[in-house]
Amino acid sequence: MTDTPAAYIVDDDASVRALIAATVRAAGIEPLLFESADQFASFQMPDRPACILLDLEMPGRSGMDLLQRHFTDGCSCPVPIIIVTGHASVPAAVQSMKLGAVDFLEKPFERPALLALVQAAIEKDRQRRAAAEVVKEITRRLATLSPRERELLGAVIAGKSTKMIADELGISARTVDHHRANLMEKMAAANVADLVRMAVAANFKATA
């Protein structure tokens, strides 16, 4: 993955594409230009922080159709989408935000306003990616747990005491403490609260 952020500009108006491209390029964001929704739909996005600037009204497949597929059909990764639209299609832009677009910008627009939205969307995507990496690491740690340690983790999340866990599992309190120590070490947890936080973040299921 490259750290250079990208802005995917999907608009049938060449002058709009050029204006957006020049604006984001000056801020260190790489623009990638698409003249139709169909052209963008066939593009494989690289693994990098990014946002999509999408015009709603285009020949062929509309931006709204692309948006619906992007969010409801799982056809693409969840990169933030900014709708760039004309005054007549503002109601459609509002509807697009209900579908998951992060914002919309009405044409004609001011370049500072455009850049602010793009930078905010890219930061949102960067934070999402960072959170996904954290969950990936937690999932890796969970995979190292023994079946007994997974049982114990489920009991800890449920707020059960050492005695309750020992009685439930039919083992001694000392054995529970031994498994707990191994569990904490494998999960690199600072304390029980940290352990629970990680389990919740990774959507841990005791029966998994």
TIRO-2110 file (N, C-alpha, C; in Angstrom, 1 decimal):
// TIRO-2110
0.8, -1.2, 0.0, N, 1, A
0.0, 0.0, 0.0, CA, 1, A
0.9, 1.2, 0.0, C, 1, A
0.6, 2.2, -0.9, N, 2, A
1.3, 3.5, -0.9, CA, 2, A
0.6, 4.5, 0.0, C, 2, A
1.4, 5.3, 0.6, N, 3, A
0.8, 6.3, 1.5, CA, 3, A
0.3, 7.6, 0.8, C, 3, A
0.6, 7.7, -0.5, N, 4, A
0.1, 8.8, -1.3, CA, 4, A
-1.4, 8.7, -1.5, C, 4, A
-2.2, 9.6, -1.0, N, 5, A
-3.7, 9.5, -1.1, CA, 5, A
-4.1, 9.7, -2.5, C, 5, A
-5.3, 9.2, -2.9, N, 6, A
-5.8, 9.4, -4.2, CA, 6, A
-7.2, 9.9, -4.2, C, 6, A
-7.6, 10.7, -5.2, N, 7, A
-8.9, 11.1, -5.4, CA, 7, A
-9.4, 10.6, -6.8, C, 7, A
-10.4, 9.7, -6.7, N, 8, A
-11.0, 9.2, -8.0, CA, 8, A
-12.1, 10.1, -8.4, C, 8, A
-11.9, 10.7, -9.6, N, 9, A
-12.9, 11.7, -10.1, CA, 9, A
-13.7, 11.1, -11.2, C, 9, A
-15.0, 11.0, -10.9, N, 10, A
-15.9, 10.3, -11.9, CA, 10, A
-16.9, 11.4, -12.4, C, 10, A
-16.6, 11.9, -13.6, N, 11, A
-17.5, 13.0, -14.1, CA, 11, A
-17.4, 13.1, -15.6, C, 11, A
-18.5, 13.2, -16.3, N, 12, A
-18.4, 13.3, -17.8, CA, 12, A
-18.0, 14.6, -18.3, C, 12, A
-17.9, 15.6, -17.5, N, 13, A
-17.5, 17.0, -17.9, CA, 13, A
-15.9, 17.1, -17.8, C, 13, A
-15.2, 17.2, -18.9, N, 14, A
-13.8, 17.2, -18.9, CA, 14, A
-13.2, 18.4, -18.1, C, 14, A
-13.9, 19.5, -18.2, N, 15, A
-13.5, 20.8, -17.5, CA, 15, A
-13.6, 20.6, -16.0, C, 15, A
-14.6, 19.9, -15.5, N, 16, A
-14.8, 19.7, -14.1, CA, 16, A
-13.7, 18.7, -13.6, C, 16, A
-13.5, 17.7, -14.4, N, 17, A
-12.4, 16.7, -14.0, CA, 17, A
-11.1, 17.4, -13.9, C, 17, A
-10.8, 18.3, -14.9, N, 18, A
-9.5, 19.0, -14.9, CA, 18, A
-9.4, 19.9, -13.7, C, 18, A
-10.5, 20.6, -13.3, N, 19, A
-10.4, 21.6, -12.2, CA, 19, A
-10.2, 20.8, -10.9, C, 19, A
-10.9, 19.7, -10.7, N, 20, A
-10.8, 19.0, -9.5, CA, 20, A
-9.4, 18.4, -9.4, C, 20, A
-8.9, 17.9, -10.5, N, 21, A
-7.6, 17.3, -10.6, CA, 21, A
-6.5, 18.3, -10.2, C, 21, A
-6.6, 19.5, -10.7, N, 22, A
-5.6, 20.5, -10.4, CA, 22, A
-5.6, 20.9, -9.0, C, 22, A
-6.8, 20.9, -8.4, N, 23, A
-7.0, 21.3, -7.0, CA, 23, A
-6.4, 20.3, -6.0, C, 23, A
-6.7, 19.1, -6.2, N, 24, A
-6.2, 18.0, -5.3, CA, 24, A
-4.7, 17.8, -5.5, C, 24, A
-4.3, 17.8, -6.8, N, 25, A
-2.9, 17.6, -7.1, CA, 25, A
-2.0, 18.6, -6.3, C, 25, A
-2.4, 19.8, -6.3, N, 26, A
-1.7, 20.9, -5.6, CA, 26, A
-1.5, 20.6, -4.1, C, 26, A
-2.4, 19.8, -3.6, N, 27, A
-2.4, 19.4, -2.1, CA, 27, A
-1.7, 18.1, -1.9, C, 27, A
-1.1, 17.6, -2.9, N, 28, A
-0.3, 16.3, -2.7, CA, 28, A
-1.2, 15.1, -2.8, C, 28, A
-2.4, 15.2, -3.4, N, 29, A
-3.3, 14.1, -3.6, CA, 29, A
-3.3, 13.7, -5.1, C, 29, A
-3.1, 12.4, -5.4, N, 30, A
-3.0, 12.0, -6.8, CA, 30, A
-4.4, 11.9, -7.4, C, 30, A
-4.7, 12.6, -8.5, N, 31, A
-6.1, 12.5, -9.1, CA, 31, A
-6.0, 11.4, -10.1, C, 31, A
-7.1, 10.6, -10.1, N, 32, A
-7.3, 9.6, -11.2, CA, 32, A
-8.7, 9.9, -11.8, C, 32, A
-8.7, 10.1, -13.1, N, 33, A
-9.9, 10.6, -13.8, CA, 33, A
-10.6, 9.5, -14.6, C, 33, A
-12.0, 9.6, -14.5, N, 34, A
-12.9, 8.7, -15.2, CA, 34, A
-14.0, 9.5, -15.8, C, 34, A
-14.3, 9.2, -17.1, N, 35, A
-15.3, 10.0, -17.7, CA, 35, A
-16.7, 9.4, -17.7, C, 35, A
-16.8, 8.2, -17.1, N, 36, A
-18.1, 7.6, -16.9, CA, 36, A
-18.1, 6.7, -15.7, C, 36, A
-19.3, 6.4, -15.2, N, 37, A
-19.5, 5.4, -14.1, CA, 37, A
-19.0, 4.0, -14.6, C, 37, A
-19.3, 3.7, -15.8, N, 38, A
-18.9, 2.4, -16.3, CA, 38, A
-17.4, 2.2, -16.3, C, 38, A
-16.7, 3.3, -16.7, N, 39, A
-15.2, 3.2, -16.8, CA, 39, A
-14.7, 3.0, -15.4, C, 39, A
-15.3, 3.7, -14.4, N, 40, A
-14.8, 3.6, -13.0, CA, 40, A
-15.1, 2.2, -12.5, C, 40, A
-16.3, 1.7, -12.8, N, 41, A
-16.8, 0.4, -12.3, CA, 41, A
-15.8, -0.7, -12.6, C, 41, A
-15.1, -0.6, -13.7, N, 42, A
-14.2, -1.7, -14.2, CA, 42, A
-12.8, -1.5, -13.6, C, 42, A
-12.6, -0.4, -12.9, N, 43, A
-11.3, -0.1, -12.3, CA, 43, A
-11.0, -0.8, -11.0, C, 43, A
-9.9, -1.4, -10.8, N, 44, A
-9.5, -2.0, -9.6, CA, 44, A
-8.7, -1.0, -8.7, C, 44, A
-9.3, -0.5, -7.6, N, 45, A
-8.7, 0.6, -6.9, CA, 45, A
-7.5, 0.0, -6.1, C, 45, A
-6.3, 0.7, -6.1, N, 46, A
-5.2, 0.3, -5.3, CA, 46, A
-5.4, 0.4, -3.9, C, 46, A
-4.6, -0.2, -3.1, N, 47, A
-4.8, -0.2, -1.6, CA, 47, A
-4.1, 1.1, -1.1, C, 47, A
-4.8, 2.1, -1.0, N, 48, A
-4.3, 3.4, -0.5, CA, 48, A
-5.4, 4.3, 0.1, C, 48, A
-5.1, 5.2, 1.0, N, 49, A
-6.2, 6.1, 1.4, CA, 49, A
-6.7, 6.9, 0.2, C, 49, A
-8.1, 7.0, 0.2, N, 50, A
-8.6, 7.7, -1.0, CA, 50, A
-10.1, 8.1, -0.8, C, 50, A
-10.6, 8.9, -1.7, N, 51, A
-12.0, 9.2, -1.8, CA, 51, A
-12.4, 9.2, -3.2, C, 51, A
-13.7, 9.2, -3.4, N, 52, A
-14.3, 9.2, -4.8, CA, 52, A
-15.2, 10.5, -4.9, C, 52, A
-15.0, 11.2, -6.0, N, 53, A
-15.8, 12.4, -6.3, CA, 53, A
-16.7, 12.0, -7.4, C, 53, A
-18.0, 11.9, -7.2, N, 54, A
-18.9, 11.2, -8.1, CA, 54, A
-20.0, 12.2, -8.6, C, 54, A
-20.0, 12.4, -9.9, N, 55, A
-21.1, 13.1, -10.5, CA, 55, A
-22.3, 12.2, -10.6, C, 55, A
-23.5, 12.7, -10.3, N, 56, A
-24.7, 11.9, -10.4, CA, 56, A
-25.3, 11.7, -11.8, C, 56, A
-25.2, 12.8, -12.6, N, 57, A
-25.9, 12.8, -13.9, CA, 57, A
-24.8, 12.7, -15.0, C, 57, A
-24.8, 11.5, -15.5, N, 58, A
-23.8, 11.2, -16.6, CA, 58, A
-24.5, 10.3, -17.6, C, 58, A
-24.0, 10.3, -18.9, N, 59, A
-24.6, 9.4, -19.9, CA, 59, A
-24.3, 8.0, -19.5, C, 59, A
-25.2, 7.1, -19.9, N, 60, A
-25.0, 5.7, -19.5, CA, 60, A
-25.4, 5.4, -18.1, C, 60, A
-24.6, 4.6, -17.4, N, 61, A
-24.9, 4.4, -16.0, CA, 61, A
-24.8, 5.7, -15.2, C, 61, A
-25.8, 5.9, -14.4, N, 62, A
-25.8, 7.2, -13.6, CA, 62, A
-24.9, 7.0, -12.3, C, 62, A
-24.5, 8.1, -11.8, N, 63, A
-23.7, 8.1, -10.5, CA, 63, A
-24.5, 7.5, -9.4, C, 63, A
-25.9, 7.7, -9.4, N, 64, A
-26.7, 7.1, -8.4, CA, 64, A
-26.7, 5.6, -8.4, C, 64, A
-26.7, 5.1, -9.6, N, 65, A
-26.7, 3.6, -9.8, CA, 65, A
-25.4, 3.1, -9.3, C, 65, A
-24.3, 3.8, -9.6, N, 66, A
-23.0, 3.3, -9.1, CA, 66, A
-22.9, 3.4, -7.6, C, 66, A
-23.5, 4.4, -7.0, N, 67, A
-23.5, 4.6, -5.6, CA, 67, A
-24.3, 3.5, -4.9, C, 67, A
-25.4, 3.1, -5.5, N, 68, A
-26.3, 2.1, -4.9, CA, 68, A
-25.5, 0.8, -4.9, C, 68, A
-24.9, 0.5, -6.0, N, 69, A
-24.1, -0.8, -6.1, CA, 69, A
-22.9, -0.8, -5.2, C, 69, A
-22.3, 0.4, -5.0, N, 70, A
-21.1, 0.5, -4.2, CA, 70, A
-21.4, 0.2, -2.7, C, 70, A
-22.6, 0.6, -2.3, N, 71, A
-22.9, 0.5, -0.9, CA, 71, A
-23.8, -0.7, -0.6, C, 71, A
-24.7, -1.1, -1.5, N, 72, A
-25.6, -2.2, -1.2, CA, 72, A
-25.3, -3.6, -1.8, C, 72, A
-24.4, -3.6, -2.8, N, 73, A
-24.1, -4.9, -3.4, CA, 73, A
-22.7, -5.4, -3.0, C, 73, A
-21.9, -4.6, -2.3, N, 74, A
-20.6, -5.0, -1.9, CA, 74, A
-19.6, -5.1, -3.1, C, 74, A
-19.8, -4.3, -4.1, N, 75, A
-19.0, -4.4, -5.3, CA, 75, A
-17.6, -3.8, -5.1, C, 75, A
-17.5, -3.0, -4.1, N, 76, A
-16.3, -2.2, -4.0, CA, 76, A
-15.9, -2.0, -2.5, C, 76, A
-14.6, -1.6, -2.3, N, 77, A
-14.2, -1.3, -0.9, CA, 77, A
-14.9, -0.1, -0.4, C, 77, A
-15.1, 0.1, 0.8, N, 78, A
-15.8, 1.3, 1.4, CA, 78, A
-15.1, 2.6, 1.4, C, 78, A
-14.6, 3.0, 0.2, N, 79, A
-14.0, 4.3, 0.1, CA, 79, A
-15.0, 5.4, 0.2, C, 79, A
-14.8, 6.5, 1.0, N, 80, A
-15.8, 7.6, 1.1, CA, 80, A
-16.1, 8.2, -0.2, C, 80, A
-17.4, 8.5, -0.4, N, 81, A
-17.8, 9.1, -1.7, CA, 81, A
-18.4, 10.5, -1.4, C, 81, A
-17.9, 11.5, -2.2, N, 82, A
-18.4, 12.8, -2.2, CA, 82, A
-19.2, 13.0, -3.5, C, 82, A
-20.4, 13.4, -3.4, N, 83, A
-21.3, 13.7, -4.6, CA, 83, A
-21.0, 15.1, -5.1, C, 83, A
-20.7, 15.2, -6.3, N, 84, A
-20.5, 16.5, -7.0, CA, 84, A
-21.6, 16.7, -8.0, C, 84, A
-22.5, 17.7, -7.7, N, 85, A
-23.7, 17.7, -8.5, CA, 85, A
-24.2, 19.1, -8.8, C, 85, A
-25.1, 19.2, -9.8, N, 86, A
-25.7, 20.5, -10.2, CA, 86, A
-26.9, 20.8, -9.3, C, 86, A
-27.3, 22.0, -9.3, N, 87, A
-28.4, 22.5, -8.5, CA, 87, A
-29.6, 21.6, -8.6, C, 87, A
-30.0, 21.2, -9.9, N, 88, A
-31.2, 20.5, -10.1, CA, 88, A
-31.2, 19.1, -9.5, C, 88, A
-30.0, 18.6, -9.2, N, 89, A
-30.0, 17.2, -8.6, CA, 89, A
-29.6, 17.2, -7.2, C, 89, A
-29.8, 18.4, -6.5, N, 90, A
-29.5, 18.4, -5.0, CA, 90, A
-30.4, 17.4, -4.2, C, 90, A
-31.7, 17.3, -4.5, N, 91, A
-32.5, 16.3, -3.8, CA, 91, A
-31.9, 14.9, -4.0, C, 91, A
-31.4, 14.6, -5.2, N, 92, A
-30.8, 13.3, -5.4, CA, 92, A
-29.5, 13.2, -4.6, C, 92, A
-28.8, 14.3, -4.5, N, 93, A
-27.6, 14.2, -3.7, CA, 93, A
-27.9, 13.9, -2.2, C, 93, A
-29.0, 14.5, -1.7, N, 94, A
-29.4, 14.3, -0.3, CA, 94, A
-29.7, 12.8, -0.2, C, 94, A
-30.5, 12.3, -1.2, N, 95, A
-30.8, 10.8, -1.1, CA, 95, A
-29.5, 10.0, -1.2, C, 95, A
-28.5, 10.4, -1.9, N, 96, A
-27.3, 9.7, -2.0, CA, 96, A
-26.6, 9.6, -0.6, C, 96, A
-26.7, 10.6, 0.2, N, 97, A
-26.1, 10.6, 1.5, CA, 97, A
-26.8, 9.6, 2.4, C, 97, A
-28.1, 9.4, 2.2, N, 98, A
-28.8, 8.4, 2.9, CA, 98, A
-28.3, 7.0, 2.6, C, 98, A
-27.8, 6.9, 1.4, N, 99, A
-27.2, 5.6, 0.9, CA, 99, A
-25.8, 5.4, 1.4, C, 99, A
-25.2, 6.5, 1.9, N, 100, A
-23.8, 6.3, 2.5, CA, 100, A
-22.8, 7.3, 2.0, C, 100, A
-23.1, 8.1, 1.1, N, 101, A
-22.1, 9.1, 0.7, CA, 101, A
-21.8, 10.0, 1.9, C, 101, A
-20.6, 10.5, 2.0, N, 102, A
-20.2, 11.2, 3.2, CA, 102, A
-20.5, 12.7, 3.1, C, 102, A
-20.7, 13.2, 1.8, N, 103, A
-21.0, 14.7, 1.7, CA, 103, A
-21.3, 14.9, 0.2, C, 103, A
-21.8, 16.1, -0.1, N, 104, A
-22.0, 16.5, -1.5, CA, 104, A
-21.6, 18.0, -1.7, C, 104, A
-21.2, 18.2, -2.9, N, 105, A
-20.7, 19.6, -3.3, CA, 105, A
-21.5, 20.0, -4.5, C, 105, A
-22.1, 21.2, -4.4, N, 106, A
-22.9, 21.7, -5.5, CA, 106, A
-22.1, 22.5, -6.5, C, 106, A
-22.3, 22.2, -7.8, N, 107, A
-21.6, 22.9, -8.9, CA, 107, A
-22.4, 24.2, -9.1, C, 107, A
-21.7, 25.3, -9.5, N, 108, A
-20.2, 25.5, -9.4, CA, 108, A
-19.7, 25.6, -8.0, C, 108, A
-18.5, 25.1, -7.7, N, 109, A
-18.0, 25.1, -6.3, CA, 109, A
-16.7, 25.9, -6.2, C, 109, A
-16.4, 26.3, -5.0, N, 110, A
-15.2, 27.0, -4.7, CA, 110, A
-14.1, 25.9, -4.4, C, 110, A
-12.9, 26.2, -5.0, N, 111, A
-11.8, 25.2, -4.8, CA, 111, A
-11.5, 24.9, -3.4, C, 111, A
-11.4, 25.9, -2.5, N, 112, A
-11.1, 25.6, -1.1, CA, 112, A
-12.1, 24.7, -0.4, C, 112, A
-13.4, 24.9, -0.8, N, 113, A
-14.5, 24.1, -0.2, CA, 113, A
-14.3, 22.6, -0.7, C, 113, A
-14.0, 22.5, -2.0, N, 114, A
-13.8, 21.1, -2.6, CA, 114, A
-12.6, 20.4, -1.8, C, 114, A
-11.5, 21.2, -1.7, N, 115, A
-10.3, 20.5, -1.1, CA, 115, A
-10.6, 20.1, 0.4, C, 115, A
-11.3, 21.0, 1.1, N, 116, A
-11.6, 20.7, 2.5, CA, 116, A
-12.4, 19.4, 2.6, C, 116, A
-13.4, 19.2, 1.7, N, 117, A
-14.2, 17.9, 1.7, CA, 117, A
-13.3, 16.7, 1.4, C, 117, A
-12.5, 16.9, 0.4, N, 118, A
-11.6, 15.8, -0.1, CA, 118, A
-10.7, 15.4, 1.0, C, 118, A
-10.0, 16.4, 1.7, N, 119, A
-9.1, 16.0, 2.7, CA, 119, A
-9.8, 15.4, 3.9, C, 119, A
-11.0, 15.8, 4.3, N, 120, A
-11.8, 15.2, 5.4, CA, 120, A
-12.1, 13.8, 5.0, C, 120, A
-12.5, 13.5, 3.8, N, 121, A
-12.9, 12.2, 3.4, CA, 121, A
-11.7, 11.3, 3.4, C, 121, A
-10.6, 11.7, 2.9, N, 122, A
-9.4, 10.9, 2.9, CA, 122, A
-8.9, 10.6, 4.3, C, 122, A
-9.0, 11.6, 5.2, N, 123, A
-8.7, 11.3, 6.6, CA, 123, A
-9.6, 10.2, 7.2, C, 123, A
-10.9, 10.3, 6.8, N, 124, A
-11.9, 9.3, 7.3, CA, 124, A
-11.5, 7.9, 6.8, C, 124, A
-11.1, 7.9, 5.5, N, 125, A
-10.6, 6.6, 5.0, CA, 125, A
-9.4, 6.1, 5.7, C, 125, A
-8.5, 7.0, 6.0, N, 126, A
-7.2, 6.6, 6.6, CA, 126, A
-7.5, 6.1, 8.0, C, 126, A
-8.4, 6.7, 8.7, N, 127, A
-8.8, 6.2, 10.1, CA, 127, A
-9.5, 4.8, 10.0, C, 127, A
-10.3, 4.6, 9.0, N, 128, A
-11.0, 3.3, 8.8, CA, 128, A
-9.9, 2.2, 8.5, C, 128, A
-9.0, 2.5, 7.7, N, 129, A
-7.9, 1.6, 7.4, CA, 129, A
-7.1, 1.2, 8.6, C, 129, A
-6.8, 2.3, 9.4, N, 130, A
-6.0, 2.0, 10.6, CA, 130, A
-6.8, 1.1, 11.6, C, 130, A
-8.1, 1.4, 11.7, N, 131, A
-8.9, 0.6, 12.6, CA, 131, A
-9.0, -0.8, 12.1, C, 131, A
-9.0, -1.0, 10.8, N, 132, A
-9.1, -2.4, 10.2, CA, 132, A
-7.8, -3.1, 10.5, C, 132, A
-6.7, -2.4, 10.5, N, 133, A
-5.4, -3.1, 10.8, CA, 133, A
-5.3, -3.5, 12.3, C, 133, A
-5.9, -2.7, 13.1, N, 134, A
-6.0, -3.1, 14.6, CA, 134, A
-6.8, -4.3, 14.8, C, 134, A
-7.9, -4.4, 14.1, N, 135, A
-8.8, -5.6, 14.2, CA, 135, A
-8.1, -6.8, 13.6, C, 135, A
-7.4, -6.6, 12.5, N, 136, A
-6.7, -7.7, 11.9, CA, 136, A
-5.6, -8.3, 12.9, C, 136, A
-4.9, -7.4, 13.6, N, 137, A
-3.9, -7.9, 14.5, CA, 137, A
-4.6, -8.6, 15.7, C, 137, A
-5.7, -8.1, 16.2, N, 138, A
-6.4, -8.7, 17.3, CA, 138, A
-6.9, -10.1, 16.9, C, 138, A
-7.4, -10.2, 15.7, N, 139, A
-7.9, -11.5, 15.1, CA, 139, A
-6.7, -12.5, 15.1, C, 139, A
-5.6, -12.0, 14.7, N, 140, A
-4.4, -12.9, 14.6, CA, 140, A
-4.1, -13.4, 16.0, C, 140, A
-4.1, -12.5, 17.0, N, 141, A
-3.9, -13.0, 18.4, CA, 141, A
-4.9, -14.0, 18.9, C, 141, A
-6.2, -13.7, 18.5, N, 142, A
-7.3, -14.6, 18.9, CA, 142, A
-7.0, -16.0, 18.4, C, 142, A
-6.5, -16.1, 17.2, N, 143, A
-6.2, -17.4, 16.5, CA, 143, A
-5.2, -18.2, 17.2, C, 143, A
-4.4, -17.6, 18.1, N, 144, A
-3.4, -18.3, 18.8, CA, 144, A
-3.9, -19.0, 20.1, C, 144, A
-5.1, -18.6, 20.5, N, 145, A
-5.7, -19.1, 21.8, CA, 145, A
-6.1, -20.6, 21.7, C, 145, A
-5.9, -21.3, 22.8, N, 146, A
-6.3, -22.7, 22.9, CA, 146, A
-7.8, -22.7, 23.1, C, 146, A
-8.5, -23.8, 22.9, N, 147, A
-9.9, -23.9, 23.1, CA, 147, A
-10.3, -23.5, 24.6, C, 147, A
-9.4, -23.9, 25.6, N, 148, A
-9.7, -23.5, 26.9, CA, 148, A
-9.5, -22.0, 27.2, C, 148, A
-8.5, -21.4, 26.5, N, 149, A
-8.3, -20.0, 26.7, CA, 149, A
-9.5, -19.2, 26.0, C, 149, A
-10.1, -19.7, 25.0, N, 150, A
-11.2, -19.1, 24.3, CA, 150, A
-12.4, -19.2, 25.3, C, 150, A
-12.6, -20.3, 25.9, N, 151, A
-13.6, -20.5, 26.9, CA, 151, A
-13.5, -19.4, 28.0, C, 151, A
-12.3, -19.3, 28.5, N, 152, A
-12.0, -18.4, 29.6, CA, 152, A
-12.2, -16.9, 29.1, C, 152, A
-11.9, -16.6, 27.9, N, 153, A
-12.1, -15.3, 27.4, CA, 153, A
-13.6, -15.0, 27.4, C, 153, A
-14.4, -15.9, 26.9, N, 154, A
-15.8, -15.7, 26.9, CA, 154, A
-16.4, -15.5, 28.3, C, 154, A
-15.8, -16.2, 29.3, N, 155, A
-16.3, -16.1, 30.7, CA, 155, A
-15.9, -14.7, 31.2, C, 155, A
-14.7, -14.3, 30.9, N, 156, A
-14.2, -13.0, 31.3, CA, 156, A
-15.1, -11.8, 30.8, C, 156, A
-15.4, -11.9, 29.5, N, 157, A
-16.2, -10.9, 28.8, CA, 157, A
-17.6, -10.9, 29.5, C, 157, A
-18.1, -12.1, 29.9, N, 158, A
-19.4, -12.1, 30.6, CA, 158, A
-19.3, -11.6, 32.0, C, 158, A
-18.1, -11.2, 32.5, N, 159, A
-18.0, -10.7, 33.8, CA, 159, A
-18.0, -11.7, 35.0, C, 159, A
-17.6, -12.9, 34.7, N, 160, A
-17.6, -13.9, 35.7, CA, 160, A
-16.4, -13.9, 36.5, C, 160, A
-16.5, -14.2, 37.8, N, 161, A
-15.3, -14.2, 38.7, CA, 161, A
-14.5, -15.5, 38.5, C, 161, A
-13.3, -15.5, 39.1, N, 162, A
-12.5, -16.7, 39.0, CA, 162, A
-13.2, -17.9, 39.6, C, 162, A
-13.8, -17.7, 40.7, N, 163, A
-14.5, -18.9, 41.3, CA, 163, A
-15.7, -19.4, 40.4, C, 163, A
-16.4, -18.5, 39.8, N, 164, A
-17.5, -18.8, 39.0, CA, 164, A
-17.0, -19.6, 37.7, C, 164, A
-15.9, -19.1, 37.2, N, 165, A
-15.3, -19.7, 36.0, CA, 165, A
-14.8, -21.1, 36.4, C, 165, A
-14.1, -21.2, 37.6, N, 166, A
-13.6, -22.5, 38.0, CA, 166, A
-14.7, -23.5, 38.2, C, 166, A
-15.8, -23.1, 38.8, N, 167, A
-16.9, -24.0, 39.0, CA, 167, A
-17.6, -24.4, 37.7, C, 167, A
-17.7, -23.5, 36.8, N, 168, A
-18.3, -23.7, 35.5, CA, 168, A
-17.5, -24.7, 34.6, C, 168, A
-16.2, -24.5, 34.7, N, 169, A
-15.3, -25.3, 33.8, CA, 169, A
-14.9, -26.6, 34.6, C, 169, A
-15.1, -26.7, 35.8, N, 170, A
-14.7, -27.9, 36.6, CA, 170, A
-13.2, -28.0, 36.8, C, 170, A
-12.6, -26.8, 37.0, N, 171, A
-11.2, -26.8, 37.3, CA, 171, A
-10.9, -25.9, 38.5, C, 171, A
-9.7, -25.9, 39.0, N, 172, A
-9.4, -25.2, 40.2, CA, 172, A
-9.2, -23.7, 39.9, C, 172, A
-9.3, -22.9, 40.9, N, 173, A
-9.1, -21.4, 40.7, CA, 173, A
-7.6, -21.2, 40.3, C, 173, A
-6.7, -21.9, 40.8, N, 174, A
-5.3, -21.8, 40.4, CA, 174, A
-5.1, -22.0, 38.9, C, 174, A
-5.8, -23.1, 38.4, N, 175, A
-5.7, -23.4, 37.0, CA, 175, A
-6.4, -22.3, 36.1, C, 175, A
-7.5, -21.7, 36.7, N, 176, A
-8.1, -20.6, 36.0, CA, 176, A
-7.1, -19.4, 35.9, C, 176, A
-6.4, -19.1, 37.0, N, 177, A
-5.4, -18.0, 37.0, CA, 177, A
-4.3, -18.3, 36.0, C, 177, A
-3.9, -19.6, 35.9, N, 178, A
-2.8, -20.0, 35.0, CA, 178, A
-3.3, -19.7, 33.5, C, 178, A
-4.5, -20.1, 33.2, N, 179, A
-5.0, -19.9, 31.8, CA, 179, A
-5.2, -18.4, 31.6, C, 179, A
-5.6, -17.7, 32.6, N, 180, A
-5.8, -16.3, 32.4, CA, 180, A
-4.5, -15.6, 32.1, C, 180, A
-3.4, -16.0, 32.8, N, 181, A
-2.1, -15.4, 32.6, CA, 181, A
-1.7, -15.6, 31.1, C, 181, A
-1.9, -16.9, 30.7, N, 182, A
-1.5, -17.2, 29.3, CA, 182, A
-2.3, -16.4, 28.3, C, 182, A
-3.6, -16.3, 28.6, N, 183, A
-4.5, -15.5, 27.8, CA, 183, A
-4.1, -14.1, 27.6, C, 183, A
-3.8, -13.4, 28.8, N, 184, A
-3.4, -12.0, 28.8, CA, 184, A
-2.1, -11.8, 28.0, C, 184, A
-1.2, -12.8, 28.1, N, 185, A
0.1, -12.7, 27.4, CA, 185, A
-0.1, -12.8, 25.9, C, 185, A
-0.9, -13.8, 25.5, N, 186, A
-1.1, -14.0, 24.1, CA, 186, A
-1.8, -12.9, 23.4, C, 186, A
-2.7, -12.3, 24.2, N, 187, A
-3.5, -11.1, 23.6, CA, 187, A
-2.8, -9.8, 23.8, C, 187, A
-1.6, -9.8, 24.5, N, 188, A
-0.9, -8.6, 24.8, CA, 188, A
-1.8, -7.6, 25.4, C, 188, A
-2.6, -8.0, 26.4, N, 189, A
-3.5, -7.2, 27.1, CA, 189, A
-2.9, -6.6, 28.3, C, 189, A
-3.1, -5.3, 28.6, N, 190, A
-2.5, -4.7, 29.8, CA, 190, A
-3.3, -5.0, 31.0, C, 190, A
-4.6, -5.2, 30.8, N, 191, A
-5.5, -5.5, 31.9, CA, 191, A
-6.8, -6.1, 31.4, C, 191, A
-7.7, -6.4, 32.2, N, 192, A
-9.0, -7.1, 31.8, CA, 192, A
-9.8, -6.1, 30.9, C, 192, A
-9.8, -4.8, 31.2, N, 193, A
-10.5, -3.9, 30.4, CA, 193, A
-10.0, -3.9, 29.0, C, 193, A
-8.7, -3.9, 28.9, N, 194, A
-8.0, -3.9, 27.6, CA, 194, A
-8.4, -5.2, 26.8, C, 194, A
-8.4, -6.3, 27.5, N, 195, A
-8.8, -7.6, 26.9, CA, 195, A
-10.2, -7.6, 26.4, C, 195, A
-11.1, -7.1, 27.2, N, 196, A
-12.5, -7.0, 26.8, CA, 196, A
-12.6, -6.0, 25.6, C, 196, A
-11.9, -4.9, 25.6, N, 197, A
-12.0, -4.0, 24.5, CA, 197, A
-11.6, -4.6, 23.2, C, 197, A
-10.5, -5.4, 23.2, N, 198, A
-10.0, -6.1, 22.0, CA, 198, A
-11.0, -7.1, 21.5, C, 198, A
-11.6, -7.9, 22.5, N, 199, A
-12.6, -8.9, 22.1, CA, 199, A
-13.8, -8.3, 21.4, C, 199, A
-14.2, -7.2, 21.9, N, 200, A
-15.4, -6.5, 21.4, CA, 200, A
-15.1, -5.9, 20.0, C, 200, A
-13.9, -5.4, 19.9, N, 201, A
-13.5, -4.8, 18.6, CA, 201, A
-13.4, -5.8, 17.5, C, 201, A
-13.0, -7.0, 17.8, N, 202, A
-12.9, -8.1, 16.9, CA, 202, A
-14.2, -9.0, 16.8, C, 202, A
-15.2, -8.5, 17.5, N, 203, A
-16.5, -9.2, 17.5, CA, 203, A
-16.3, -10.7, 17.9, C, 203, A
-15.5, -10.9, 18.9, N, 204, A
-15.2, -12.3, 19.4, CA, 204, A
-16.5, -13.0, 19.8, C, 204, A
-16.6, -14.2, 19.4, N, 205, A
-17.7, -15.1, 19.9, CA, 205, A
-17.1, -16.3, 20.6, C, 205, A
-17.6, -16.5, 21.8, N, 206, A
-17.0, -17.6, 22.6, CA, 206, A
-17.1, -19.0, 22.0, C, 206, A
-18.1, -19.2, 21.2, N, 207, A
-18.4, -20.5, 20.6, CA, 207, A
-17.7, -20.6, 19.2, C, 207, A
-17.0, -19.5, 18.8, N, 208, A
-16.3, -19.6, 17.4, CA, 208, A
-15.2, -20.5, 17.4, C, 208, A
END
